[in-house]
Amino acid sequence: MELFNSEDLLNTNLDLKDADVIYFPAFLSPSAATSYFKKLYADTPWQQDDIKLFGKVYPQPRLTALYGNNDRSYSYSGIVMNPMPFTPLLLEIKDKVEKVTDVKFTTVLLNLYRDGNDSNGWHSDDEKELGQDPVIASISLGAKRRFQMRHKKDKSLRTNIELEHGSLLIMKGSTQHYWQHQLPKSKRITEPRINLTFRIIAS
């Protein structure tokens, strides 16, 4: 069985060493993406946690929410998040993503970047809860933002992806072992962006 059923969607397989990354720039129609954005922006109980970096505590430069079909928590950078039950809207989006990836996701982490001052620094999605070779499926809604990747060992290997409104980015295989990614600050961005990262929280 193929992991991805993507014949009907325009996509790009990124040619990256030690990584398996696929980008769908127009996974959702503009109208669907805008509708999802408005509903999620208004209805999600967004929270701002404190994040621990290099022994210091800072307000996380974005708002978050976690949903899942079980009670398994998700931990990163000193933050422990407990999931809320999936809403009908999130289940609708989840179903669309699962039809393309042929993966059954248990959890989705939502990030709200209020403007270009909000960001997410260099990291890998390699927490033990995600398993050995996690599949991460990321939907972008709202403002276009630059997504940067860099190889952990070969510092010459870097790439940028402009994440469009309604796009889907999939990272799988050994990607999290060898690569880091970030969403840097951008002063020119004045509009908000919502990011939904679907993942599997291992038992």
Secondary structure, 3 states (H helix, E strand, C coil): CCCCCCCCCCCEEECCCCCEEEEECCCCCHHHHHHHHHHHHHHCCCECCEEEECCEEEECCCEEEEEECCCCCEEECCEEECCEECCHHHHHHHHHHHHHHCCCCCEEEEEEECCCCCCEEEECCCCHHHCCCCCEEEEEEECCEEEEEEECCCCCCEEEEEECCCEEEEEECCHHHHEEEEECCCCCCCCCEEEEEEECCCC
